[in-house]
Amino acid sequence: MGENLSVFLAKSKVKANDLEHKRKLAFNIQKYADTVVKGKQQFANLDVARRKAKNVKWQTMENLADYLEQFERNFTARGGKVIWAETADDALEAVLDICRSKNAKQVVKSKSMVTEELHLNDYLAKHNIESVETDLGEYIQQLDGEAPYHIVTPAMHKSKEDVARVFHEKLGVPPNLSPSELTQIARVNLREKYITADIGVTGGNFLIADTGAVCVSENEGNARLTTAFPKTHIAIVGIEKMLPSIDNLALFWPLLATYGTGQNVTVYNTIFTGPRQPGETDGPEEMYVILLDNGRTNLLRPEVRESMYCIRCGSCLNACPVYKNIGGHAYGATYSGPIGSVITPHLKGMGEFKHLSYASSLCGNCTEVCPLKINIHEMLLENRHIAVEENKNDFSENISWKLWKRAMLSRTLMNSAGAGIKGKVINKVFKHNWTESRGDIDFAPKSFNQMWKERK
């Protein structure tokens, strides 16, 4: 059993039996679900909007290389600089080179899953550069020494009492402060960082090819402050975030907001087209866009290409019965939930992360709630198939499934084993997976096949 699988099983077992954890998660996800219902009402025909968005992303991914080059031409024409990063190390070294060229000792960073993927904060800390999260949820997680718990809501698993505890322990403020008081404390602390930071780092929700733009959506205004005060802005964006035209935002912004947080549109939607231009009063003096691959081109294979359509709204996580039981940290990867289970084996290695594709009930709810109708549960099956084709399963697993298949295809074998034998075998074989936390499986004395024959 691989180390990643062992950790996943251990963490999952703990969280699945933690009733308080499940209560917090259920409470926060239900609040999300209630608002999404309202958000969907803004669409005259939601199904058509979803299909149109999927077609746009299909067109984009089929011509991704052309759109990336178009983006670079248009962005650099306005004085921006584009860096192509094939690996995480390439991206990290590029950020460090920029920081050193500016003698930067402090960086402010808005919410960005791609920088979590790179572990940018830890990397900069090793080089004596402080990186401060400015999104409130990310700020809470950074104070508590934890990774984000959710693609959209980093501290979803924390109650207001948990947040008060973190602020008390890490910032020395009085315990049991209210959410509004905690927010004010964070605001005061972070405003000082915006003013003194040398560089601002953001991710990007969308890249726009025809205008050479990076689009950032947020609800707190922290991304705007991150890019307004520092003289240098670095946007690190995965290549799959591309859209052909700025006109596409009229469709994608409302979809992202509705399925991400239940809003009609997020509070702040900013389009960055490069550094400050002559005659402009604000904005950074220099702007870099790091186009990150880091395994994403592996996802262009036909079986899982639809996963590149993902706009990171997080709706599949909120709908997934597995995620709602084990939470975000059990996955051991930056991207959790159903979409994370699809893409992580291709981003970080099928051999080490194929087990995530089995962390699914295959109920299809993830596909049902995806704003772009991405066939997520089918791609989880494709990942399982790819793992078998690439011989990523160990010998015992292969033998087990061959024996299972042989038994399932033989009615004689199935009938020859009595209920008592079936019960003993199943309860023993699946002791650690099933019967430790549930009752024994008791088979009926007669199979349906036998009862059907007797009835006839």
Secondary structure, DSSP 8 states (H G I E B T S, - for coil): --HHHHHHHHHHHHHHT-HHHHHHHHHHHHHHHHHHHHHGGG-SSHHHHHHHHHHHHHHHHHTHHHHHHHHHHHHHTTT-EEEEESSHHHHHHHHHHHHHHTT--EEEE---HHHHHHTHHHHHHHTT-EEEE-SHHHHHHHHTT---SSSS-TTTT--HHHHHHHHHHHH---SS--HHHHHHHHHHHHHHHHHH-SEEEE--SEEETTTTEEEEEESSSHHHHHHHSSSEEEEEEEGGGEES-GGGHHHHHHHHHHHHHS-SS-SEEEEE-SS--TT--SS-SEEEEEEE-TTGGGGGSGGGGGGGG-----HHHHH-TTHHHHTTGGG-SSS-HHHHHHHHHHHH-HHHHGGGGGS-----HHHHH-TT---HHHHHHHHHHHHHHTT-S-HHHHHHHHHHHHHHT-HHHHHHS-HHHHHHHHHHHTIIIIITTS------SS-HHHHHHHH-
